[in-house]
């Protein structure tokens, strides 16, 4: 009988109530089922578990803290070495992340500025256009005056064309 595997979805020849095509898929299916059961249990009994944990911690607080202190004292050098290695390993990555963040922020700022510049330039052009339309007659008069003065200067200085 042909069935679909519940894990990978592949088609396989099923013998009996088989749901998976291989041992690998079977193990994966067991893990997922177990994890689902585990999650269900913890969701249903969350309050009970939290209460038990609090009670245990309250009863054995001094003992727990003493063990933690003792562990830190015994393994102080190892803990420091691990922390040093961790920071050395991640220092370059952290710097790279900071650089990337800086570049990203600068790019965003540049994009905003460009958008604002385009917007501002459009507004400036629009204002100039309105001003020109409003003052068109005055501009024409000033151009005529300028032309007259240029012609007068040519006549005066003998540069006729």
C-alpha positions, 0 to 999 in steps of 0.5 A, spaced: 500 500 500 502 506 498 502 512 503 505 519 504 511 520 509 508 524 515 515 527 515 518 528 508 512 527 504 515 522 500 511 516 497 513 509 500 510 502 500 507 502 507 507 495 511 502 495 516 501 502 520 507 505 518 507 512 517 514 514 515 518 512 509 525 511 513 528 510 520 531 517 519 524 520 518 521 515 524 526 518 529 524 525 527 517 523 527 518 521 534 522 527 536 516 531 534 511 527 537 515 527 544 516 535 543 509 536 542 507 532 548 512 535 552 509 542 550 502 540 552 504 538 559 508 544 560 502 548 558 497 545 562 501 544 568 505 551 568 502 554 574 503 547 578 511 547 575 512 554 577 509 553 584 514 547 585 520 551 583 519 557 587 518 552 593 524 548 592 528 555 591 525 558 597 527 552 601 534 551 598 536 558 597 542 558 601 544 551 598 543 553 591 547 560 592 553 556 596 554 551 590 554 557 585 559 561 589 563 554 590 563 553 582 565 560 581 571 560 585 573 553 583 572 555 575 574 562 576 580 562 571 576 557 566 570 562 566 574 568 565 578 564 559 571 563 556 569 570 557 575 572 554 575 568 548 568 569 547 569 577 547 575 576 542 571 572 537 565 576 537 569 583 537 570 583 530 563 581 528 560 586 533 565 592 530 562 589 523 555 590 525 556 597 528 559 599 521 554 596 517 549 599 522 553 606 521 553 605 513 545 603 513 544 609 517 548 614 513 544 611 507 538 612 510 540 619 512 542 620 504 536 618 501 532 622 506 536 628 504 536 626 497 528 626 497 528 632 501 532 636 496 528 633 490 522 636 494 525 642 495 528 643 488 521 642 486 518 647 491 523 652 489 522 651 481 514 652 483 515 658 486 520 661 481 515 659 476 509 663 480 513 669 481 515 669 473 508 669 472 506 674 477 511 679 475 512 677 467 510 684 465 515 687 470 521 682 467 519 684 460 519 692 461 526 691 465 529 687 459 526 692 454 530 697 458 536 693 458 536 693 451 535 700 450 541 702 455 545 697 451 543 700 444 544 707 447 551 705 449 553 702 442 550 709 439 554 713 444 561 709 443 560 708 436 559 700 436 553 700 431 552 693 428 
